[in-house]
């Protein structure tokens, strides 16, 4: 009986330690997520006066974003300090990339849409994260379908930008993007809670991409609703 008690106590202690480590990991991840948003806001604020130049070089900026996302962050993985620099460089660039959209809203007298869109995104993101953490449903099998859907959406977006140039198609694709990244928020949050990431930086990048893409779409919708056209 005493041996059983010791074994049971040891298992309980190990479980408690694992849960504590998971909570600490998520706390650091969300701290990095918050810092990433500040870096993005700094990028947008610093380059807002140069919105026309940003628009001219939007594809260059987009290319730099992709480079940092797929190369920079990969090369600095497990390199403390450098990985944070790569994270904040990437998020700074994302802030720069939406400057033309922000400038167009401010120029149209609809600057309030920016704050409303951020608040709406924060509420949606927080609700989805809480659902993912508390849900008993296992979403781990959703990864492949979500990735395939993402590829299809990217292709459809490129076709519409360069060939179709349809405003209606843009709205439809944007709605699909919003739903897609809402579901990905659930998937990524549960993966983080279940220890699916080795690095807080990688986890923060995943959540940041979910938040940023939802914010961009919601911001566009607020802009459309606030337009007099």
C-alpha positions in Angstrom: 0.0 0.0 0.0 2.8 2.4 0.9 4.5 1.6 -2.4 1.3 2.3 -4.3 0.9 5.6 -2.5 4.5 6.6 -3.4 4.0 5.6 -7.1 0.7 7.5 -7.2 2.2 10.6 -5.6 5.1 10.5 -8.0 2.7 10.3 -11.0 0.7 13.1 -9.6 3.8 15.2 -9.1 5.0 14.5 -12.7 1.6 15.5 -14.1 1.6 18.7 -12.0 5.1 19.6 -13.3 4.1 18.9 -16.9 1.0 21.0 -16.6 3.0 23.8 -15.0 5.6 23.7 -17.8 2.8 23.8 -20.4 1.2 26.9 -18.7 4.6 28.6 -18.6 5.2 27.8 -22.2 1.8 29.3 -23.2 2.5 32.3 -21.1 5.8 33.0 -22.8 4.2 32.4 -26.2 1.4 34.9 -25.6 4.0 37.4 -24.3 5.9 37.0 -27.6 2.6 37.4 -29.5 2.0 40.7 -27.7 5.5 41.9 -28.4 5.1 40.9 -32.1 2.0 43.0 -32.3 3.9 46.0 -30.9 6.6 45.4 -33.5 4.0 45.3 -36.3 2.4 48.5 -35.0 5.9 50.1 -34.9 6.4 49.1 -38.5 3.1 50.6 -39.6 3.6 53.8 -37.6 7.2 54.3 -38.8 6.3 54.0 -42.5 2.9 55.5 -42.6 4.3 58.8 -44.0 5.7 56.8 -46.9 2.6 55.0 -47.8 3.0 55.7 -51.6 6.5 54.3 -51.5 5.4 51.3 -49.6 2.7 50.7 -52.3 5.3 50.9 -55.1 7.5 48.3 -53.4 4.7 46.1 -52.0 5.9 43.0 -53.8 9.5 43.6 -52.6 8.2 43.9 -49.0 6.1 40.8 -49.5 9.1 38.9 -50.7 11.1 40.0 -47.6 8.2 38.8 -45.5 8.3 35.4 -47.1 12.1 35.3 -46.8 12.0 36.0 -43.1 9.1 33.6 -42.5 10.6 30.6 -44.4 14.3 31.3 -44.2 15.2 33.8 -41.5 13.1 32.1 -38.8 14.3 28.7 -39.9 17.9 29.6 -39.8 17.7 31.2 -36.4 15.6 28.4 -34.8 17.1 27.4 -31.4 19.4 30.4 -31.5 18.4 32.6 -28.5 18.5 36.2 -29.4 18.7 35.7 -33.1 15.3 34.0 -33.2 13.7 36.9 -31.4 15.4 39.4 -33.9 14.0 37.3 -36.8 10.6 37.2 -35.2 10.4 41.0 -34.7 11.9 41.7 -38.1 9.2 39.6 -39.7 6.3 41.1 -37.7 7.7 44.6 -38.3 7.6 43.9 -42.0 4.0 42.7 -41.8 3.1 46.1 -40.2 4.8 47.9 -43.1 2.9 45.7 -45.6 -0.6 46.9 -44.5 0.4 50.6 -44.5 -1.4 51.3 -47.9 -4.6 49.8 -46.5 -4.4 51.8 -43.3 -3.5 55.0 -45.2 -6.5 54.5 -47.6 -8.9 54.1 -44.6 -7.5 57.2 -42.9 -7.5 59.2 -46.1 -11.2 58.3 -46.6 -12.0 59.5 -43.1 -12.6 56.0 -41.8 -9.6 55.8 -39.5 -11.9 54.5 -36.7 -12.3 51.3 -38.6 -8.7 50.4 -37.6 -9.4 50.4 -33.9 -12.8 48.7 -34.4 -11.2 46.0 -36.6 -8.4 45.3 -34.0 -10.9 45.1 -31.2 -13.2 42.7 -33.2 -10.2 40.6 -34.1 -8.9 40.5 -30.5 -12.4 39.3 -29.2 -12.7 36.7 -32.0 -9.1 35.5 -31.4 -9.5 35.3 -27.7 -12.8 33.5 -27.9 -11.4 30.9 -30.3 -8.3 30.4 -28.2 -10.4 29.8 -25.0 -12.6 27.4 -27.0 -9.5 25.4 -28.2 -8.0 25.2 -24.7 -11.2 24.1 -23.0 -12.6 21.9 -25.8 -12.4 18.1 -25.3 -12.4 17.6 -29.1 -9.1 16.7 -30.6 -8.3 19.0 -33.6 -4.8 17.5 -34.3 -6.1 15.8 -37.5 -7.1 19.1 -39.0 -3.6 20.1 -40.1 -3.5 18.5 -43.5 -7.0 19.7 -44.7 -6.2 23.2 -43.4 -2.9 23.3 -45.3 -4.5 22.1 -48.5 -7.3 24.7 -48.1 -4.6 27.4 -47.6 -2.8 26.4 -50.8 -6.1 26.6 -52.7 -6.9 30.0 -51.3 -3.4 31.3 -52.2 -3.7 30.1 -55.7 -7.2 31.6 -56.0 -6.0 34.9 -54.7 -3.1 35.1 -57.2 -5.5 34.2 -60.1 -7.9 36.9 -59.0 -5.1 39.5 -58.5 -3.4 39.0 -61.9 -6.2 37.6 -64.1 -9.8 37.9 -63.0 -9.5 41.2 -61.0 -13.0 40.6 -59.7 -14.1 42.7 -56.6 -16.8 40.1 -55.8 -14.2 37.2 -56.0 -12.0 39.3 -53.7 -14.8 39.5 -51.1 -15.5 35.8 -51.3 -11.8 34.8 -51.0 -11.5 37.2 -48.1 -14.4 35.6 -46.3 -12.9 32.2 -46.8 -9.5 33.4 -45.5 -11.3 34.7 -42.3 -12.9 31.4 -41.7 -9.7 29.5 -42.5 -7.6 31.4 -40.1 -10.3 31.3 -37.4 -10.2 27.5 -37.6 -6.4 27.6 -37.7 -6.4 29.6 -34.5 -8.2 26.7 -32.8 -5.8 24.2 -34.3 -2.7 26.1 -33.4 -3.8 27.0 -29.9 -4.6 23.4 -29.1 -1.3 22.2 -30.5 0.5 24.7 -28.3 -1.5 23.6 -25.2 -0.7 20.0 -26.0 3.1 20.6 -26.4 3.2 20.5 -30.1 5.9 23.2 -30.4 9.4 23.0 -29.1 10.0 26.8 -29.4 7.9 29.6 -28.0 9.0 31.7 -31.0 7.6 29.1 -33.5 4.3 29.0 -31.5 4.1 32.8 -31.4 4.6 33.0 -35.2 1.7 30.6 -35.8 -0.6 32.5 -33.6 0.6 35.8 -35.0 -0.2 34.7 -38.6 -3.7 33.7 -37.5 -4.3 37.0 -35.8 -2.7 39.1 -38.5 -4.6 37.5 -41.4 -8.0 37.7 -39.6 -7.3 41.4 -38.7 -6.4 42.2 -42.3 -9.6 40.7 -43.6 -11.8 42.2 -40.9 -10.1 45.6 -41.5 -11.0 45.3 -45.2 -14.6 44.5 -44.4 -14.8 47.5 -42.0 -13.4 49.6 -44.8 -16.0 48.4 -47.3 -18.9 49.0 -44.8 -17.6 52.5 -44.1 -17.1 53.4 -47.7 -19.6 55.7 -49.4 -19.0 54.1 -52.8 
